Amino acid sequence: MTSACVSGGNDDVACTLLLNWLPAGWASPLAWLISVVLIAVAALIARALLHRLIDRVIRRAADGVLPERLRLRNAGVADGAAALLTERRRQRAETLGSVLRSLVSVVIYGTAAMMILARFGLNLTPILTSVGILGVAVGFGAQELVKDFIAGMFMLMEDQYGVGDMIDTGTAVGTVEAVTLRITRLRDADGRVWYVRNGTITRIGNESQGWSRALVDVPVAYNADIAAIRDLLKRIAEEIWEDPTFRDTAIVEEPQVFGLEQISAEAMIFRITVKTVPAHQAEVAREMRMRVKSALDRAGVALAVV
């Protein structure tokens, strides 16, 4: 490196400038040191700028959570559902921001390391060839890991599910406790924790996205008055809809009485449906059953055995 700089065969800008000010023996080492330092500083600056840009985008996404929540409320979505949807979007933006920051750091630092190695006079061609061969070998051995990471990226970008959702992955059913690029951690109704690799999930049933539905079937005797039962169930539906305890936190739309769902020689089955905030369908269904039972008892109508 020194002889090249002294003979003028190197067109390095730093070396050429230093030759005009320093002795020939000092110019080449100092130029090499300056170039290495410049590469490192440029890498740090580029990383900081890109991280700042990513943070700004994520911050804008987070700042848009409140307007989005207000839009959802104005569109008729209950406050609880709107809060859940906007919080999911905020978490997804932050997770993707973290992944992008890590990817930017790897690319920039990797490029800077290659450039610094070139300054040491190393021939990068065999190194890159070896790295490529090693990458292919590792890729064959880590196919499942790569598959998990790719599936995790698409899962985050598409917002298939998030922390707190009740999902069915086919192999396990439970509430999502943690989501990473490689695994999803679930806890089932018995308290058992499941670790499911994202690459093994081929279908997802999400019970907590958007809204849920509570179904309440009411079996009554075959000889009961259909019109009277229907009116009674409609009054119960109106009462729970007007109850602020449920309307503001659990119910999205006014309950619907479908009327006769099934009929047999022993019973007639009426059905009530209630659109609820995700994960609140069981709570609303229990309340509906209690109110239906009390109202039928007051009306002297007996429930049938089906």
Phi, psi and omega in degrees: 000320182293314181297323179297320181290321182293319183282351179082009180284343181265127181265020177301128184298315181297319180295317181297317179293319183290331178299333180280347185238336186239160173300153184300328181290338181262337189298312185294311178299321181291320177297319178298316180296318180296318181295321179295316179297319180296319178298316181295317180295317179298321178295317180296318180294315180299318179296316180297318181295316180293321176297321179295321178296316179297317179298322180294319179296317180295322180295321178295321177296320178292322179293337180276002181295313183296311176302322179295321178296319178294323179296317179297320179295319179294335179279000177100006178277135181300155184300321180296317179293320179297318179297319180295315182296315181291324178293322177298318180293323178294315179297320180295318179297318180293321179294315178296324177297319178296319179295317180295320179297318178295319180296318179298317180298317181297314182295313183292313180294324178295317178296317179297321179296319177297319180293322179291320177298323177297327178292337176281357180086011179282142175278112186282345184300308178293329178295313180295324178296316179296318179297321179296316178296317178297321179297320178296317180296315179295324180298319177295322181282339184243032180301318181295321179295315178297319178299318178298316182294318179295317178298321178296321178297313180294324179298318180291315182294324181271355179054051181290323176197168181212179180299132181098348180283146171265115185231160175240112182266001184094317178264337181207149177234129180176188180267132181289124178256332180202146179227124174235178179293338184258317186227162171238128181257125181242154171234122184275182185295336179273000181090000180285137180263130179245135174250110185248123177290135184298327181290344181267354181274113180258343176205150183230130170251111184255116181267002188238014184256124178080280179203166178234173181226130176260130179247128178234115177263133183242104178273128178233167183298153184297329184269010180289157180284113184297314183297319181293318179296318181297316178296321179297316180292326177295321178296321179295319179297320179293323181295315182288332177290325180276352178284114183297336180299323181261325184295324184275343187234336190231328187257133182266317181229163179297134179301148181245134175260111184280346182086214183289117178265320179217158178214139179215184180289338183259331188205160169244135183247119175262149182235136174243133177241141181226122175276125188235169170295143180310139178073007178251005184294323180292319179298314181293320180297318178298318179295320179297317180297319179297317181290322178296316180299316180295318181293320178293323178296318179294327180276354180075026180258128182267143175284144181268159178265124181240000000 
